[in-house]
Amino acid sequence: MKNVKPKSAVKPAKTKSATTGRATIKPKTIYSREEIEEIFRRFSIQRPEPKGELEHVNPFTLVVAVALSAQATDAGVNKATRALFAIADTPEKMVELGEEQVREHIKSIGLYRNKAKNVIALSEKLIAEFGGEVPRTREELITLPGVGRKTANVVLSMAFGQATMAVDTHIFRIANRLCLAPGKTPNEIEHQLMQIIPGHYLYHAHHWLILHGRYCCKARKPECQRCVIADICKAAEKTSEMPAPLVELPAQII
C-alpha cells in the first residue's frame, strides 16, 4: 500500500500558474481586492505621475546610477554622478575614462572601489555583447556585472516602460509592515505584489510604494497623521487612527 502524504503536510503557499505551469507564490495579503483597489486609487490621485529620483540621461546612465545606488541614497548617487555622466554617458566613453577616474568621481558613495570596477566591466560587456546598447530583457540585464533583479526591474520600468516591481528596502518594509504582501525575501514580495496590484495601477505602483515609504511610512516612525491610506492600513504599529479622507484627495507635493 502506498504511503499517502497527510494533507496537513502540504504547503499551501505555492500554486501552479494555469498559463505557464510554473509554481507561483500564493499571496498572503490580509486586504480585500476592494481595499487594494482603493489603496492604489488614492496613491494615483496623490501622485499622478510619480518619478524615480535617480538622475540619468539615457538607459546606460540609468543602469549605472541604479547599480551605484545599492547601500547608498539617491541624493548621494546624484551628487556623485552629475559630473561623471557629463563626460561619460555611453559605455564607450566610460571605458575610455577608465576605472581610476570612475573611482574618483564616485568615491563619496559606499563600496565605491568595487562599484567602479563593475561600472567598467558592465560597460565593456555592453560593448562586446550588446553593441553598446542596454538590453531590454531582465534575463540579459542581470548578466551585467553589478546588476541584480532589482536593478533590472528599475531599468525595464524607467527606461523601457515595462510594468515591473523593483523591491527595495522601502517596499520590503511596507509590504511586511502593512501586511500587504508579507514575505521573507524581495523575490517573494515581488511575486505577491505583481499578483495583487490591479493591472491598471501596476506601471506606477513601485514608485508609489517607494515614495510612500521614503516620505510617509518611514522606517523609524511612520507619519500616520498625514497618510492617505491610514484608515485602510492594518499595520500593528500605526501611530494614530485616522478617519477616511474625502473621496478626491488633494495632490501632495514633496
MIDOSE-1310 file (N, C-alpha, C; in nm, 2 decimals, decimal comma, always signed):
residues 254
mknv	+0,08/-0,12/+0,00/+0,00/+0,00/+0,00/+0,09/+0,13/+0,00; +0,05/+0,22/-0,08/+0,13/+0,34/-0,09/+0,11/+0,43/+0,03; +0,22/+0,50/+0,07/+0,21/+0,60/+0,18/+0,15/+0,72/+0,12; +0,04/+0,76/+0,19/-0,03/+0,89/+0,15/+0,02/+1,00/+0,24
kpks	+0,06/+1,11/+0,17/+0,11/+1,22/+0,25/-0,01/+1,30/+0,31; -0,01/+1,32/+0,44/-0,12/+1,38/+0,50/-0,14/+1,52/+0,45; -0,27/+1,57/+0,44/-0,30/+1,70/+0,39/-0,23/+1,81/+0,47; -0,22/+1,79/+0,60/-0,16/+1,90/+0,68/-0,01/+1,92/+0,65
avkp	+0,05/+1,83/+0,58/+0,19/+1,84/+0,54/+0,21/+1,92/+0,41; +0,10/+1,94/+0,34/+0,11/+2,00/+0,21/+0,12/+2,15/+0,23; +0,22/+2,21/+0,17/+0,24/+2,36/+0,19/+0,15/+2,43/+0,09; +0,07/+2,52/+0,15/-0,03/+2,59/+0,06/+0,02/+2,72/+0,00
aktk	+0,15/+2,75/+0,03/+0,20/+2,88/-0,02/+0,22/+2,89/-0,17; +0,23/+2,78/-0,24/+0,26/+2,78/-0,38/+0,15/+2,71/-0,46; +0,12/+2,77/-0,57/+0,02/+2,71/-0,67/+0,09/+2,71/-0,80; +0,03/+2,64/-0,90/+0,08/+2,65/-1,04/+0,00/+2,74/-1,13
satt	+0,07/+2,82/-1,20/+0,00/+2,91/-1,30/-0,06/+2,83/-1,41; -0,19/+2,86/-1,44/-0,26/+2,79/-1,54/-0,20/+2,82/-1,68; -0,13/+2,93/-1,70/-0,08/+2,97/-1,83/+0,06/+2,92/-1,85; +0,15/+2,92/-1,74/+0,29/+2,88/-1,76/+0,32/+2,75/-1,70
grat	+0,23/+2,70/-1,61/+0,26/+2,57/-1,54/+0,37/+2,58/-1,43; +0,42/+2,70/-1,41/+0,53/+2,72/-1,31/+0,47/+2,75/-1,17; +0,54/+2,71/-1,07/+0,50/+2,74/-0,93/+0,50/+2,89/-0,90; +0,39/+2,93/-0,85/+0,38/+3,08/-0,81/+0,35/+3,08/-0,66
ikpk	+0,39/+3,19/-0,60/+0,36/+3,21/-0,46/+0,22/+3,27/-0,44; +0,14/+3,20/-0,36/+0,01/+3,24/-0,33/+0,01/+3,37/-0,24; -0,05/+3,48/-0,27/-0,05/+3,60/-0,19/-0,10/+3,58/-0,05; -0,03/+3,64/+0,04/-0,06/+3,63/+0,18/-0,13/+3,76/+0,24
tiys	-0,17/+3,85/+0,15/-0,23/+3,98/+0,19/-0,35/+3,96/+0,28; -0,37/+4,05/+0,37/-0,48/+4,05/+0,45/-0,59/+4,15/+0,41; -0,57/+4,21/+0,29/-0,66/+4,31/+0,24/-0,75/+4,25/+0,13; -0,87/+4,30/+0,12/-0,96/+4,25/+0,01/-0,92/+4,32/-0,12
reei	-0,98/+4,27/-0,23/-0,95/+4,33/-0,36/-1,00/+4,47/-0,36; -1,11/+4,50/-0,30/-1,17/+4,63/-0,29/-1,07/+4,73/-0,21; -1,02/+4,68/-0,11/-0,93/+4,76/-0,03/-0,80/+4,79/-0,10; -0,74/+4,69/-0,17/-0,62/+4,71/-0,25/-0,65/+4,81/-0,37
eeif	-0,76/+4,80/-0,43/-0,80/+4,89/-0,54/-0,81/+5,03/-0,48; -0,86/+5,05/-0,36/-0,88/+5,18/-0,31/-0,74/+5,24/-0,26; -0,65/+5,15/-0,21/-0,52/+5,20/-0,17/-0,45/+5,26/-0,29; -0,45/+5,19/-0,40/-0,37/+5,24/-0,52/-0,45/+5,35/-0,59
rrfs	-0,58/+5,35/-0,58/-0,65/+5,47/-0,64/-0,61/+5,60/-0,57; -0,60/+5,59/-0,44/-0,55/+5,71/-0,36/-0,41/+5,75/-0,39; -0,32/+5,65/-0,41/-0,19/+5,68/-0,45/-0,18/+5,75/-0,58; -0,27/+5,70/-0,67/-0,27/+5,76/-0,81/-0,32/+5,90/-0,81
iqrp	-0,41/+5,94/-0,71/-0,45/+6,08/-0,70/-0,35/+6,16/-0,63; -0,28/+6,11/-0,53/-0,18/+6,18/-0,46/-0,06/+6,21/-0,55; -0,02/+6,12/-0,63/+0,10/+6,13/-0,72/+0,06/+6,08/-0,86; +0,00/+6,16/-0,94/-0,05/+6,11/-1,07/+0,06/+6,06/-1,16
epkg	+0,18/+6,13/-1,16/+0,29/+6,09/-1,24/+0,42/+6,08/-1,16; +0,43/+5,97/-1,08/+0,55/+5,96/-0,99/+0,67/+5,93/-1,07; +0,78/+5,98/-1,03/+0,91/+5,97/-1,10/+1,02/+5,91/-1,01; +1,11/+5,83/-1,06/+1,22/+5,79/-0,99/+1,31/+5,91/-0,96
eleh	+1,39/+5,91/-0,85/+1,47/+6,02/-0,82/+1,61/+6,01/-0,86; +1,65/+5,91/-0,92/+1,79/+5,89/-0,97/+1,81/+5,97/-1,10; +1,90/+6,06/-1,11/+1,92/+6,14/-1,23/+2,00/+6,06/-1,33; +1,95/+6,07/-1,46/+2,01/+5,99/-1,57/+1,97/+6,06/-1,70
vnpf	+2,05/+6,03/-1,80/+2,02/+6,10/-1,93/+1,98/+6,00/-2,04; +2,00/+5,87/-2,02/+1,97/+5,76/-2,11/+1,97/+5,63/-2,04; +1,93/+5,52/-2,11/+1,93/+5,39/-2,04/+2,06/+5,35/-1,98; +2,17/+5,38/-2,05/+2,30/+5,34/-1,99/+2,33/+5,41/-1,86
tlvv	+2,31/+5,54/-1,85/+2,34/+5,61/-1,73/+2,24/+5,57/-1,62; +2,12/+5,53/-1,66/+2,02/+5,47/-1,56/+2,07/+5,34/-1,50; +2,12/+5,25/-1,58/+2,18/+5,13/-1,53/+2,29/+5,16/-1,43; +2,38/+5,24/-1,47/+2,49/+5,28/-1,38/+2,44/+5,34/-1,25
aval	+2,35/+5,43/-1,26/+2,30/+5,50/-1,14/+2,23/+5,41/-1,05; +2,15/+5,32/-1,10/+2,08/+5,22/-1,01/+2,18/+5,12/-0,95; +2,28/+5,08/-1,03/+2,38/+4,99/-0,97/+2,46/+5,06/-0,86; +2,49/+5,18/-0,88/+2,56/+5,26/-0,77/+2,48/+5,29/-0,65
saqa	+2,34/+5,28/-0,66/+2,26/+5,32/-0,55/+2,24/+5,21/-0,44; +2,30/+5,09/-0,47/+2,30/+4,99/-0,37/+2,37/+5,04/-0,24; +2,30/+5,03/-0,13/+2,36/+5,07/+0,00/+2,40/+5,22/+0,00; +2,33/+5,30/-0,08/+2,35/+5,44/-0,09/+2,22/+5,52/-0,11
tdag	+2,22/+5,64/-0,08/+2,09/+5,72/-0,11/+2,09/+5,77/-0,25; +1,97/+5,80/-0,30/+1,96/+5,85/-0,44/+2,03/+5,99/-0,44; +2,01/+6,07/-0,34/+2,07/+6,20/-0,34/+2,22/+6,19/-0,34; +2,28/+6,10/-0,27/+2,42/+6,08/-0,27/+2,47/+6,04/-0,41
vnka	+2,40/+5,95/-0,47/+2,44/+5,90/-0,60/+2,43/+6,01/-0,71; +2,32/+6,09/-0,70/+2,31/+6,20/-0,79/+2,42/+6,30/-0,78; +2,46/+6,33/-0,66/+2,57/+6,43/-0,64/+2,70/+6,38/-0,70; +2,72/+6,24/-0,69/+2,84/+6,19/-0,74/+2,84/+6,17/-0,90
tral	+2,72/+6,14/-0,95/+2,72/+6,11/-1,10/+2,70/+6,23/-1,19; +2,66/+6,34/-1,14/+2,64/+6,46/-1,23/+2,76/+6,49/-1,31; +2,88/+6,50/-1,25/+3,00/+6,53/-1,32/+3,04/+6,41/-1,41; +3,02/+6,29/-1,35/+3,06/+6,16/-1,43/+2,98/+6,15/-1,56
faia	+2,85/+6,17/-1,55/+2,77/+6,15/-1,67/+2,79/+6,26/-1,77; +2,83/+6,37/-1,72/+2,86/+6,49/-1,81/+2,97/+6,45/-1,91; +3,06/+6,36/-1,87/+3,18/+6,33/-1,96/+3,17/+6,19/-2,00; +3,09/+6,10/-1,94/+3,08/+5,96/-1,98/+2,94/+5,91/-1,98
dtpe	+2,86/+5,94/-2,08/+2,72/+5,90/-2,09/+2,70/+5,78/-2,18; +2,81/+5,71/-2,23/+2,79/+5,59/-2,31/+2,89/+5,49/-2,26; +2,87/+5,36/-2,29/+2,97/+5,26/-2,25/+3,11/+5,29/-2,30; +3,12/+5,34/-2,42/+3,25/+5,36/-2,49/+3,32/+5,47/-2,41
kmve	+3,25/+5,58/-2,38/+3,32/+5,69/-2,30/+3,36/+5,65/-2,16; +3,27/+5,56/-2,10/+3,30/+5,51/-1,97/+3,43/+5,43/-1,97; +3,44/+5,34/-2,06/+3,56/+5,26/-2,07/+3,69/+5,34/-2,10; +3,67/+5,44/-2,19/+3,78/+5,53/-2,22/+3,82/+5,61/-2,09
lgee	+3,73/+5,65/-2,01/+3,76/+5,72/-1,89/+3,84/+5,64/-1,79; +3,81/+5,51/-1,78/+3,89/+5,42/-1,70/+3,85/+5,41/-1,56; +3,88/+5,29/-1,50/+3,84/+5,26/-1,36/+3,89/+5,36/-1,26; +4,01/+5,41/-1,27/+4,07/+5,50/-1,17/+3,99/+5,63/-1,17
qvre	+3,95/+5,69/-1,29/+3,88/+5,81/-1,29/+3,74/+5,79/-1,24; +3,68/+5,68/-1,27/+3,54/+5,65/-1,22/+3,54/+5,65/-1,07; +3,65/+5,58/-1,01/+3,66/+5,58/-0,87/+3,66/+5,72/-0,81; +3,74/+5,81/-0,87/+3,75/+5,95/-0,82/+3,61/+6,02/-0,82
hiks	+3,53/+5,99/-0,92/+3,40/+6,06/-0,93/+3,30/+6,00/-0,83; +3,31/+5,87/-0,80/+3,21/+5,81/-0,71/+3,26/+5,78/-0,57; +3,38/+5,83/-0,53/+3,44/+5,79/-0,40/+3,36/+5,84/-0,28; +3,26/+5,92/-0,30/+3,17/+5,96/-0,19/+3,06/+5,86/-0,16
igly	+3,05/+5,76/-0,25/+2,95/+5,65/-0,24/+3,01/+5,53/-0,17; +2,93/+5,46/-0,09/+2,98/+5,34/-0,02/+3,02/+5,23/-0,12; +3,12/+5,16/-0,09/+3,17/+5,05/-0,17/+3,21/+5,10/-0,31; +3,27/+5,22/-0,32/+3,30/+5,28/-0,45/+3,40/+5,21/-0,53
rnka	+3,50/+5,14/-0,46/+3,60/+5,07/-0,54/+3,54/+4,95/-0,62; +3,46/+4,87/-0,55/+3,40/+4,76/-0,62/+3,30/+4,81/-0,73; +3,23/+4,91/-0,69/+3,13/+4,97/-0,79/+3,20/+5,02/-0,91; +3,31/+5,09/-0,90/+3,38/+5,14/-1,01/+3,43/+5,03/-1,10
knvi	+3,47/+4,92/-1,04/+3,51/+4,80/-1,12/+3,40/+4,75/-1,20; +3,28/+4,74/-1,13/+3,16/+4,69/-1,20/+3,11/+4,78/-1,31; +3,12/+4,91/-1,29/+3,08/+5,00/-1,40/+3,16/+4,98/-1,52; +3,29/+4,97/-1,51/+3,38/+4,94/-1,62/+3,35/+4,81/-1,69
alse	+3,33/+4,71/-1,60/+3,30/+4,57/-1,65/+3,17/+4,56/-1,73; +3,07/+4,63/-1,67/+2,94/+4,62/-1,74/+2,94/+4,70/-1,87; +3,02/+4,81/-1,87/+3,04/+4,89/-1,99/+3,10/+4,81/-2,10; +3,21/+4,74/-2,06/+3,28/+4,65/-2,16/+3,19/+4,54/-2,21
klia	+3,11/+4,48/-2,13/+3,02/+4,38/-2,17/+2,91/+4,43/-2,26; +2,86/+4,55/-2,24/+2,76/+4,61/-2,33/+2,82/+4,63/-2,47; +2,94/+4,67/-2,47/+3,01/+4,70/-2,60/+3,03/+4,56/-2,67; +3,08/+4,47/-2,60/+3,12/+4,34/-2,66/+3,01/+4,25/-2,70
efgg	+2,90/+4,25/-2,62/+2,79/+4,16/-2,64/+2,66/+4,22/-2,68; +2,64/+4,35/-2,66/+2,51/+4,41/-2,70/+2,53/+4,54/-2,79; +2,64/+4,55/-2,85/+2,66/+4,66/-2,95/+2,65/+4,80/-2,88; +2,68/+4,80/-2,75/+2,68/+4,93/-2,68/+2,54/+4,97/-2,63
evpr	+2,44/+4,89/-2,66/+2,30/+4,92/-2,62/+2,26/+4,84/-2,49; +2,18/+4,91/-2,41/+2,13/+4,84/-2,29/+2,02/+4,74/-2,33; +2,03/+4,61/-2,30/+1,93/+4,51/-2,34/+1,80/+4,54/-2,27; +1,69/+4,49/-2,34/+1,55/+4,52/-2,29/+1,49/+4,40/-2,22
tree	+1,56/+4,30/-2,18/+1,50/+4,19/-2,11/+1,57/+4,17/-1,98; +1,50/+4,12/-1,88/+1,56/+4,10/-1,74/+1,67/+4,00/-1,75; +1,65/+3,89/-1,83/+1,74/+3,78/-1,83/+1,88/+3,83/-1,88; +1,88/+3,93/-1,98/+2,00/+3,98/-2,03/+2,06/+4,08/-1,94
litl	+1,98/+4,16/-1,88/+2,03/+4,27/-1,79/+2,10/+4,21/-1,67; +2,05/+4,10/-1,61/+2,11/+4,05/-1,49/+2,24/+3,98/-1,52; +2,28/+3,97/-1,65/+2,41/+3,91/-1,68/+2,52/+4,02/-1,67; +2,48/+4,15/-1,66/+2,58/+4,26/-1,65/+2,64/+4,26/-1,51
pgvg	+2,77/+4,29/-1,49/+2,83/+4,30/-1,36/+2,76/+4,40/-1,27; +2,73/+4,37/-1,15/+2,67/+4,46/-1,06/+2,52/+4,49/-1,08; +2,46/+4,41/-1,17/+2,32/+4,43/-1,19/+2,24/+4,31/-1,15; +2,15/+4,33/-1,05/+2,07/+4,22/-1,00/+1,93/+4,24/-1,04
rkta	+1,84/+4,16/-0,99/+1,70/+4,16/-1,03/+1,63/+4,30/-1,00; +1,66/+4,36/-0,89/+1,60/+4,49/-0,86/+1,64/+4,60/-0,96; +1,77/+4,60/-0,98/+1,83/+4,70/-1,08/+1,76/+4,68/-1,22; +1,76/+4,55/-1,26/+1,70/+4,52/-1,39/+1,55/+4,56/-1,39
nvvl	+1,48/+4,54/-1,29/+1,34/+4,59/-1,29/+1,32/+4,74/-1,30; +1,41/+4,81/-1,23/+1,40/+4,96/-1,24/+1,43/+5,00/-1,38; +1,53/+4,94/-1,44/+1,57/+4,98/-1,58/+1,45/+4,95/-1,68; +1,40/+4,83/-1,66/+1,29/+4,79/-1,75/+1,17/+4,89/-1,74
smaf	+1,14/+4,93/-1,62/+1,03/+5,02/-1,59/+1,06/+5,16/-1,64; +1,17/+5,22/-1,59/+1,20/+5,36/-1,62/+1,26/+5,39/-1,76; +1,33/+5,29/-1,82/+1,39/+5,32/-1,95/+1,30/+5,26/-2,06; +1,23/+5,15/-2,03/+1,16/+5,09/-2,14/+1,01/+5,07/-2,12
gqat	+0,96/+5,13/-2,01/+0,81/+5,14/-2,00/+0,74/+5,01/-1,96; +0,82/+4,92/-1,90/+0,75/+4,79/-1,87/+0,70/+4,80/-1,72; +0,59/+4,73/-1,70/+0,54/+4,72/-1,56/+0,61/+4,62/-1,48; +0,69/+4,66/-1,39/+0,77/+4,58/-1,30/+0,76/+4,62/-1,16
mavd	+0,81/+4,54/-1,07/+0,81/+4,57/-0,92/+0,95/+4,55/-0,87; +1,02/+4,67/-0,85/+1,16/+4,67/-0,80/+1,15/+4,68/-0,65; +1,17/+4,57/-0,58/+1,16/+4,57/-0,43/+1,28/+4,62/-0,37; +1,28/+4,74/-0,32/+1,39/+4,80/-0,24/+1,36/+4,79/-0,10
thif	+1,44/+4,86/-0,01/+1,42/+4,85/+0,13/+1,29/+4,91/+0,17; +1,24/+5,01/+0,10/+1,12/+5,08/+0,14/+1,00/+4,99/+0,11; +1,00/+4,93/-0,01/+0,89/+4,84/-0,04/+0,89/+4,71/+0,04; +1,01/+4,66/+0,07/+1,02/+4,54/+0,16/+0,96/+4,57/+0,29
rian	+0,99/+4,69/+0,35/+0,94/+4,73/+0,48/+0,78/+4,75/+0,48; +0,73/+4,82/+0,38/+0,59/+4,85/+0,37/+0,51/+4,72/+0,35; +0,56/+4,63/+0,26/+0,49/+4,51/+0,23/+0,47/+4,42/+0,36; +0,57/+4,42/+0,44/+0,56/+4,35/+0,57/+0,49/+4,43/+0,68
rlcl	+0,52/+4,55/+0,69/+0,46/+4,63/+0,80/+0,31/+4,64/+0,78; +0,26/+4,66/+0,66/+0,12/+4,68/+0,64/+0,05/+4,54/+0,62; +0,13/+4,44/+0,61/+0,08/+4,30/+0,58/+0,01/+4,30/+0,44; +0,06/+4,39/+0,35/+0,01/+4,40/+0,22/+0,05/+4,28/+0,13
apgk	+0,18/+4,25/+0,15/+0,23/+4,13/+0,08/+0,35/+4,08/+0,16; +0,33/+4,03/+0,28/+0,44/+3,99/+0,37/+0,52/+3,87/+0,31; +0,65/+3,89/+0,33/+0,74/+3,78/+0,28/+0,88/+3,80/+0,34; +0,96/+3,69/+0,33/+1,10/+3,69/+0,38/+1,20/+3,74/+0,29
tpne	+1,17/+3,74/+0,16/+1,27/+3,78/+0,06/+1,21/+3,88/-0,04; +1,29/+3,96/-0,10/+1,24/+4,05/-0,20/+1,17/+3,98/-0,32; +1,22/+3,87/-0,36/+1,15/+3,80/-0,47/+1,01/+3,75/-0,43; +1,00/+3,70/-0,31/+0,87/+3,66/-0,26/+0,77/+3,78/-0,26
iehq	+0,81/+3,89/-0,21/+0,73/+4,01/-0,21/+0,70/+4,06/-0,35; +0,79/+4,06/-0,44/+0,77/+4,10/-0,57/+0,66/+4,02/-0,64; +0,67/+3,89/-0,63/+0,57/+3,80/-0,69/+0,43/+3,82/-0,64; +0,42/+3,84/-0,51/+0,29/+3,87/-0,45/+0,23/+4,00/-0,49
lmqi	+0,31/+4,11/-0,49/+0,26/+4,24/-0,53/+0,22/+4,24/-0,68; +0,30/+4,17/-0,76/+0,26/+4,16/-0,90/+0,12/+4,09/-0,92; +0,09/+4,00/-0,83/-0,04/+3,93/-0,84/-0,16/+4,01/-0,78; -0,13/+4,09/-0,68/-0,25/+4,15/-0,61/-0,28/+4,30/-0,66
ipgh	-0,18/+4,37/-0,71/-0,20/+4,50/-0,76/-0,28/+4,50/-0,89; -0,39/+4,58/-0,89/-0,47/+4,59/-1,01/-0,38/+4,63/-1,13; -0,41/+4,56/-1,24/-0,33/+4,59/-1,36/-0,32/+4,73/-1,41; -0,43/+4,81/-1,39/-0,43/+4,94/-1,44/-0,35/+5,04/-1,35
ylyh	-0,30/+4,99/-1,23/-0,21/+5,07/-1,15/-0,07/+5,01/-1,14; -0,05/+4,90/-1,21/+0,08/+4,83/-1,19/+0,20/+4,91/-1,24; +0,19/+4,98/-1,35/+0,31/+5,05/-1,40/+0,37/+5,15/-1,30; +0,29/+5,23/-1,23/+0,34/+5,33/-1,14/+0,35/+5,27/-0,99
ahhw	+0,31/+5,15/-0,97/+0,29/+5,10/-0,83/+0,42/+5,10/-0,75; +0,53/+5,06/-0,82/+0,66/+5,05/-0,74/+0,71/+5,19/-0,70; +0,69/+5,29/-0,78/+0,72/+5,43/-0,74/+0,63/+5,48/-0,63; +0,51/+5,45/-0,64/+0,41/+5,50/-0,53/+0,46/+5,44/-0,40
lilh	+0,49/+5,31/-0,40/+0,53/+5,24/-0,27/+0,66/+5,29/-0,22; +0,76/+5,31/-0,31/+0,89/+5,37/-0,27/+0,87/+5,50/-0,21; +0,80/+5,59/-0,28/+0,78/+5,73/-0,23/+0,70/+5,73/-0,10; +0,60/+5,65/-0,09/+0,53/+5,64/+0,04/+0,61/+5,60/+0,15
gryc	+0,70/+5,50/+0,13/+0,79/+5,46/+0,23/+0,90/+5,56/+0,27; +0,94/+5,63/+0,17/+1,05/+5,73/+0,19/+1,00/+5,85/+0,26; +0,88/+5,90/+0,23/+0,84/+6,03/+0,28/+0,72/+6,02/+0,39; +0,66/+5,91/+0,40/+0,54/+5,90/+0,49/+0,56/+5,78/+0,59
ckar	+0,56/+5,66/+0,53/+0,56/+5,54/+0,61/+0,71/+5,50/+0,64; +0,77/+5,59/+0,72/+0,92/+5,59/+0,74/+0,96/+5,47/+0,83; +1,08/+5,44/+0,82/+1,13/+5,32/+0,90/+1,12/+5,34/+1,05; +1,16/+5,45/+1,10/+1,17/+5,47/+1,25/+1,03/+5,51/+1,30
kpec	+0,96/+5,59/+1,24/+0,83/+5,64/+1,29/+0,74/+5,68/+1,17; +0,65/+5,59/+1,14/+0,56/+5,62/+1,03/+0,47/+5,74/+1,06; +0,45/+5,83/+0,97/+0,37/+5,95/+0,99/+0,23/+5,93/+0,95; +0,16/+5,85/+1,03/+0,02/+5,81/+1,00/-0,08/+5,93/+0,99
qrcv	-0,05/+6,04/+1,06/-0,14/+6,15/+1,06/-0,14/+6,22/+0,92; -0,05/+6,19/+0,84/-0,05/+6,25/+0,70/-0,06/+6,15/+0,59; -0,10/+6,03/+0,63/-0,10/+5,91/+0,54/-0,24/+5,91/+0,47; -0,24/+5,89/+0,34/-0,36/+5,89/+0,26/-0,44/+5,76/+0,27
iadi	-0,37/+5,66/+0,32/-0,44/+5,53/+0,34/-0,45/+5,48/+0,48; -0,44/+5,58/+0,58/-0,43/+5,55/+0,72/-0,56/+5,47/+0,77; -0,67/+5,51/+0,71/-0,80/+5,44/+0,76/-0,81/+5,30/+0,70; -0,74/+5,27/+0,60/-0,74/+5,13/+0,54/-0,63/+5,05/+0,60
ckaa	-0,52/+5,11/+0,63/-0,40/+5,04/+0,68/-0,42/+4,95/+0,80; -0,37/+4,83/+0,79/-0,38/+4,73/+0,90/-0,25/+4,70/+0,97; -0,16/+4,79/+0,97/-0,03/+4,78/+1,03/-0,05/+4,78/+1,18; +0,02/+4,69/+1,25/+0,01/+4,69/+1,40/+0,08/+4,81/+1,47
ekts	+0,17/+4,88/+1,40/+0,24/+4,98/+1,46/+0,20/+5,12/+1,42; +0,07/+5,14/+1,38/+0,02/+5,27/+1,35/+0,04/+5,37/+1,46; +0,07/+5,49/+1,43/+0,09/+5,59/+1,53/-0,03/+5,67/+1,57; -0,13/+5,65/+1,48/-0,26/+5,72/+1,51/-0,37/+5,66/+1,42
empa	-0,49/+5,67/+1,46/-0,61/+5,62/+1,39/-0,67/+5,74/+1,31; -0,69/+5,73/+1,19/-0,74/+5,84/+1,11/-0,87/+5,80/+1,04; -0,96/+5,90/+1,03/-1,09/+5,88/+0,96/-1,06/+5,87/+0,81; -1,16/+5,82/+0,73/-1,14/+5,81/+0,59/-1,14/+5,95/+0,53
plve	-1,05/+5,98/+0,44/-1,04/+6,11/+0,38/-1,15/+6,14/+0,28; -1,15/+6,25/+0,22/-1,25/+6,28/+0,12/-1,23/+6,19/+0,00; -1,33/+6,18/-0,08/-1,33/+6,09/-0,20/-1,21/+6,13/-0,29; -1,20/+6,26/-0,32/-1,10/+6,31/-0,40/-0,99/+6,37/-0,32
lpaq	-0,87/+6,31/-0,31/-0,76/+6,36/-0,23/-0,69/+6,47/-0,30; -0,64/+6,57/-0,23/-0,56/+6,67/-0,30/-0,42/+6,62/-0,33; -0,36/+6,66/-0,44/-0,23/+6,62/-0,48/-0,13/+6,67/-0,37; -0,04/+6,58/-0,33/+0,06/+6,62/-0,23/+0,20/+6,64/-0,30
ii	+0,26/+6,75/-0,28/+0,38/+6,78/-0,35/+0,49/+6,77/-0,25; +0,60/+6,70/-0,28/+0,71/+6,68/-0,19/+0,83/+6,75/-0,25
